[in-house]
Amino acid sequence: MLQGKTVLLGVTGGIAAYKAAALASALVKLHACVEVVMTQNATEFIAPLTFEQLTGNRTMVDTFDRNFVHQVEHISLAQRTDLVIIAPATANVCAKLAHGLADDMLTTTVLACKCPKLIAPAMNTNMYENPVTQDNLQILQKYGWQVITPASGRLACGAVGSGKLPEPEELVQYILREIAMPHDLQGKTVLVTAGATREALDPVRYLTNHSSGKMGCAIAEAAMLRGARVILVCGAVSAKLPSFVQVVSVVSAQDMFEAVAQYAPEADYIFKAAAVADYTPADYSRDKMKKKDGELSIPLKRTTDILAWLGENRRAGQVICGFSMETKDMLENSRAKLEKKKVDMICANNLKQAGAGFGVDTNIITIITKDDTQELPLQSKQSAAHAILTKAAKL
């Protein structure tokens, strides 16, 4: 996801510097070029050689390193950097950057960078909460820095509170949001539904389906990476929920309808990827239904057709995409659904095709619009999500 991107990782003198090694490794696995610049104090906690082995690039510490005699290295590095992240950032470095002080390789390089900048403060709780530190962080935000809120927990000094460096996996998500994809959906609001609804029979049992929510979550994550504000209305999901999206949790089909009806007026794009129950028990038993001899019949009633409601109540300029999982006559059934529901797109797949069923990480999507049909190959749900978004954006 970071192929062709250069990330400048600044490491300063705190005990959390050891986590920076895991962050560097994670970025390399995403095919980023990682350039590490350390303060002299940081080298007391972790050796520059560690980062050199992980990244394949020389770690920079000394502004006057004679290995760079033929170029002004801090300027050259600043010009080829796509994103700066300083993790961990000590109170001292936060103060210097807030006030434009440049007295070492890290601060001089960062001062010359025009790319997006992230800073992850990590320090003793009292140092972090000190009004001076908080003022410095606000100054950095004023100048365009994104300040990553530290985690809370037990610190190396034994105190318990704010000041922990977030885990590398979380820091990676901040980086991906900034530079992984072009922000062609900047300023747009995307509403996505995902997962399965559950229709209660009694306090113990419910009717549901096998949806994992992976496709809907992939679309929500892809839209977030492309700069959109994302509202994810999700029922029961086993997929990992994406970062930086507004999650609205629901249970039943009626819950999902009410949530979608609430947020739909705000949305520029709507993707109905959830597996919503078509029927719900006509009667709910407040006590557990006891087992009896003989057969049992459960009367059902129709739920609200959310996609049809969206088609009837759309606002001007809104793009609506439904999903159609079939076991036969996929194209015919999906085209009929497109017209009946009055939507712009249907993403269809056949449950019987290997790699296109519930709970798997791949999908085989056919995108159907009024004017054409686009068959996508077997691919990851993340890749399919981007293809779906690209098609929707063209509409």
C-alpha positions in Angstrom: 0.0 0.0 0.0 3.0 2.3 0.4 4.9 1.4 -2.8 6.9 4.3 -4.0 6.4 6.4 -0.8 9.2 7.6 1.5 8.5 7.9 5.2 10.8 9.8 7.4 10.7 8.2 10.9 12.1 10.4 13.6 13.1 8.6 16.8 13.8 10.6 19.9 15.2 9.8 23.4 12.5 7.9 25.2 12.1 4.4 26.4 9.4 3.9 23.8 12.0 4.1 21.1 12.0 0.3 21.0 8.5 0.4 19.5 9.9 2.5 16.6 11.8 -0.6 15.4 8.5 -2.5 15.0 7.0 0.5 13.2 9.9 0.7 10.8 9.5 -3.1 10.1 5.8 -2.8 9.5 6.3 0.1 7.0 8.9 -1.8 5.1 6.4 -4.7 4.8 4.0 -2.3 3.2 6.8 -1.5 0.6 7.6 2.0 2.0 11.1 3.4 1.8 11.8 4.2 5.4 14.4 6.8 6.3 15.2 6.9 10.0 16.6 10.0 11.7 17.5 9.7 15.4 18.4 12.2 18.0 21.7 11.5 19.9 19.7 10.7 23.0 17.7 8.1 21.1 20.9 6.2 20.4 21.2 5.5 24.1 18.0 3.5 24.0 18.3 1.7 20.7 21.2 1.3 18.3 21.1 3.0 14.8 22.3 -0.4 13.4 18.9 -1.9 14.3 17.0 0.5 12.0 19.7 0.0 9.3 19.1 -3.7 9.3 15.3 -3.3 9.2 15.1 -0.6 6.5 18.2 -1.2 4.4 19.0 2.5 4.6 21.6 4.3 6.6 20.3 5.7 9.9 21.1 9.4 10.2 22.1 11.0 13.5 24.8 13.5 12.9 24.1 16.6 10.8 27.8 16.8 9.9 28.3 13.1 9.0 31.1 13.1 6.4 29.4 10.2 4.5 27.0 12.9 3.2 29.8 15.4 2.3 28.6 15.7 -1.4 25.1 16.9 -0.6 23.2 18.8 2.0 21.5 15.6 3.3 18.8 17.1 5.5 17.5 19.2 2.6 17.8 16.3 0.1 15.9 14.0 2.5 13.2 16.6 3.1 12.6 17.0 -0.6 12.0 13.3 -1.2 9.9 12.6 1.9 6.2 11.9 1.5 5.4 11.9 5.2 7.1 12.6 8.5 6.3 10.7 11.7 8.1 11.3 15.0 7.5 8.3 17.3 8.3 8.6 20.1 8.4 12.3 20.5 9.8 13.6 23.8 8.6 16.8 25.5 11.9 18.4 24.5 11.6 17.7 20.8 7.9 18.8 20.8 9.0 22.1 22.3 11.8 22.6 19.8 9.6 21.8 16.8 6.8 24.0 18.0 9.2 27.0 18.2 11.3 26.3 15.0 14.5 25.4 16.8 16.7 23.3 14.6 19.9 22.2 16.3 20.3 18.6 15.2 19.8 16.3 12.2 16.2 15.5 13.0 14.9 19.1 13.7 16.7 20.6 10.8 15.4 18.0 8.4 11.8 18.2 9.6 11.9 22.0 9.5 12.6 21.7 5.7 9.8 19.3 5.1 6.6 20.4 3.4 4.8 17.0 3.5 2.2 15.8 6.0 3.7 15.6 9.5 2.6 13.3 12.4 3.9 13.4 15.9 3.3 10.9 18.7 4.2 12.3 22.1 5.4 9.7 24.6 6.5 10.7 28.1 5.7 10.7 31.8 2.1 11.6 32.5 2.9 14.7 34.4 5.2 15.9 31.6 2.5 15.2 29.0 -0.2 17.0 31.0 2.0 20.0 31.9 0.4 23.1 30.4 3.7 24.0 28.7 3.7 20.7 26.8 0.0 21.0 26.0 0.6 24.5 24.6 3.4 23.3 22.5 1.2 20.5 21.0 -1.5 23.1 20.2 1.1 25.2 18.5 2.2 22.2 16.4 -1.4 21.6 15.4 -1.8 25.3 14.4 1.2 24.8 12.1 -0.4 21.7 10.4 1.0 18.9 12.5 -1.3 16.0 13.4 -0.8 15.1 17.0 -1.5 11.5 17.8 -3.0 11.2 21.3 -0.9 8.9 23.5 -2.4 5.8 25.0 -3.0 5.3 28.7 -1.6 2.6 31.0 1.4 1.8 33.1 4.4 3.7 32.1 8.1 2.8 32.3 8.5 5.1 35.3 5.8 3.1 37.2 3.1 5.8 36.9 -0.3 5.0 35.5 -1.9 7.5 33.1 -1.5 9.1 29.6 1.8 9.1 27.9 2.3 5.7 26.3 3.3 5.5 22.7 0.4 3.8 20.8 1.2 0.4 19.3 2.9 0.3 15.9 -0.2 -1.1 14.3 -2.2 1.9 15.2 0.5 4.3 14.1 0.6 2.6 10.7 -3.1 3.3 10.3 -2.4 7.1 10.7 0.2 6.9 8.0 -2.0 4.9 5.6 -4.8 7.4 6.0 -2.5 10.2 5.0 -0.6 8.8 2.0 -1.7 5.3 1.0 -4.3 6.6 -1.6 -5.1 9.7 -3.5 -7.8 11.6 -1.6 -10.3 11.8 -4.5 -13.2 11.5 -2.1 -12.1 14.4 0.1 -15.1 16.4 1.3 -17.5 13.6 0.5 -19.6 11.6 3.0 -19.9 7.9 2.5 -22.5 5.7 4.3 -21.9 2.0 4.4 -23.8 -0.9 5.9 -22.1 -4.1 6.9 -22.7 -7.4 8.6 -25.7 -9.5 9.5 -28.9 -8.4 11.3 -30.3 -10.6 14.1 -34.1 -11.0 14.5 -35.0 -12.1 18.0 -37.4 -15.0 18.6 -37.1 -14.9 22.4 -34.4 -13.7 24.9 -32.2 -16.7 23.8 -32.6 -17.3 20.1 -32.6 -15.2 16.9 -32.7 -15.6 13.1 -29.6 -14.4 11.2 -27.2 -15.3 8.3 -23.6 -16.1 7.7 -22.4 -12.5 6.8 -19.0 -11.6 8.3 -19.2 -7.9 7.3 -15.8 -8.1 5.5 -17.0 -6.6 2.3 -18.8 -3.7 3.9 -15.8 -3.0 6.2 -13.4 -3.1 3.2 -15.5 -0.5 1.4 -15.6 1.7 4.6 -11.8 1.5 5.0 -11.2 2.2 1.3 -13.4 5.3 1.4 -11.6 6.5 4.5 -8.2 6.0 2.9 -9.5 8.0 -0.1 -10.3 11.0 2.1 -14.0 10.6 2.7 -15.9 11.0 6.0 -17.3 7.5 6.6 -20.4 6.4 8.5 -20.4 2.6 9.0 -23.7 1.1 10.2 -23.0 -2.4 11.2 -24.8 -5.3 12.5 -23.1 -8.5 13.7 -19.6 -8.6 12.2 -16.5 -10.8 12.7 -14.4 -8.5 10.5 -12.1 -6.0 12.1 -13.7 -2.6 12.1 -11.7 0.0 10.2 -10.0 3.0 11.9 -11.1 6.6 11.6 -14.8 5.9 10.7 -17.9 6.6 12.6 -19.4 3.3 13.7 -23.1 3.0 14.4 -23.9 -0.5 15.9 -27.3 -2.0 15.3 -28.9 -5.4 15.9 -32.1 -5.9 14.0 -33.3 -5.0 10.5 -35.5 -2.3 12.0 -32.5 -0.9 13.9 -30.5 -0.7 10.7 -33.4 0.9 8.8 -33.7 3.6 11.5 -30.0 4.3 11.5 -29.7 4.4 7.7 -32.8 6.7 7.5 -31.1 9.0 10.0 -27.7 9.3 8.2 -28.8 9.0 4.6 -29.5 12.7 4.0 -25.9 13.5 4.8 -24.4 10.9 2.4 -23.0 11.6 -1.0 -22.5 7.8 -1.6 -24.4 4.9 0.0 -23.2 1.3 -0.2 -25.7 -1.2 1.2 -23.4 -4.2 1.8 -25.1 -5.5 4.9 -27.0 -8.8 4.8 -30.3 -7.6 6.1 -33.1 -10.1 7.1 -36.0 -10.0 4.7 -38.3 -11.5 7.4 -38.6 -11.2 11.2 -40.7 -13.2 13.7 -44.2 -11.9 13.7 -44.3 -12.4 17.5 -41.6 -12.0 20.1 -41.7 -14.3 23.2 -40.6 -12.5 26.3 -39.8 -15.8 27.9 -37.7 -18.6 26.5 -39.7 -20.8 24.1 -39.8 -24.3 25.7 -39.3 -27.4 23.7 -42.5 -29.4 22.9 -43.4 -32.6 21.1 -44.1 -32.3 17.4 -43.3 -29.7 14.8 -42.9 -26.0 15.4 -43.9 -23.2 13.0 -42.7 -19.7 13.4 -44.8 -17.1 11.6 -42.7 -14.4 9.9 -43.4 -10.9 8.6 -41.6 -8.7 6.1 -39.0 -6.2 7.3 -38.7 -2.8 5.8 -36.8 -2.9 2.4 -34.1 -0.4 3.2 -32.6 -0.3 -0.3 -36.0 0.4 -1.9 -36.7 3.1 0.7 -33.4 4.8 -0.2 -34.3 4.7 -3.9 -37.6 6.3 -3.2 -36.3 8.9 -0.8 -32.9 9.8 -2.3 -31.8 13.4 -2.5 -30.4 15.0 -5.7 -26.9 14.0 -6.6 -26.8 11.0 -4.3 -25.2 7.7 -5.6 -26.7 4.5 -4.2 -25.2 1.1 -4.6 -26.9 -2.1 -3.5 -25.5 -5.7 -3.2 -27.0 -8.9 -4.6 -25.8 -12.3 -3.5 -27.3 -15.0 -5.7 -27.1 -18.7 -6.2 -28.5 -18.7 -9.7 -29.6 -16.3 -12.4 -27.3 -13.7 -10.9 -27.3 -11.2 -13.8 -31.0 -11.4 -14.4 -32.0 -11.1 -10.8 -29.5 -8.3 -10.1 -30.6 -6.2 -13.2 -34.2 -6.6 -12.0 -33.1 -5.4 -8.5 -31.4 -2.3 -10.0 -34.6 -1.2 -11.7 -37.0 -2.1 -9.0 -35.1 -0.4 -6.2 -34.3 2.7 -8.3 -30.6 2.7 -7.5 -27.5 3.5 -9.5 -25.4 0.3 -9.0 -25.7 -3.3 -8.0 -22.7 -5.3 -6.9 -23.5 -8.9 -7.6 -21.8 -12.1 -6.7 -22.6 -15.8 -6.8 -22.4 -17.7 -3.5 -21.5 -20.9 -5.3 -18.4 -19.5 -6.9 -15.2 -20.4 -5.0 -13.7 -17.3 -3.4 -17.0 -15.3 -3.5 -18.9 -16.7 -0.5 -19.4 -15.7 3.1 -16.5 -15.1 5.5 -13.7 -15.3 2.9 -11.1 -12.6 2.2 -11.7 -12.6 -1.6 -14.7 -11.8 -3.8 -15.8 -12.0 -7.4 -17.9 -9.0 -8.1 -19.9 -8.0 -11.1 -20.8 -4.3 -11.1 -24.1 -3.6 -12.8 -25.3 -0.1 -13.8 -28.0 1.2 -16.1 -25.5 1.5 -18.9 -23.0 -1.3 -18.5 -21.8 -4.5 -16.7 -18.3 -4.7 -15.4 -17.0 -8.1 -14.3 -14.2 -8.0 -11.8 -11.7 -10.9 -11.4 -11.2 -12.9 -8.2 -9.4 -10.5 -5.9 -9.1 -9.4 -2.3 -12.1 -7.6 -0.8 -9.9 -4.6 -0.3 -9.1 -4.4 -4.0 -12.7 -5.0 -5.0 -13.8 -2.2 -2.6 -11.5 0.3 -4.4 -12.9 -0.8 -7.8 -16.4 -0.3 -6.5 -15.6 3.1 -5.2 -13.9 4.1 -8.4 -17.0 3.1 -10.4 -19.3 4.9 -8.1 -17.2 8.1 -8.3 -17.6 8.1 -12.0 -21.4 8.2 -11.6 
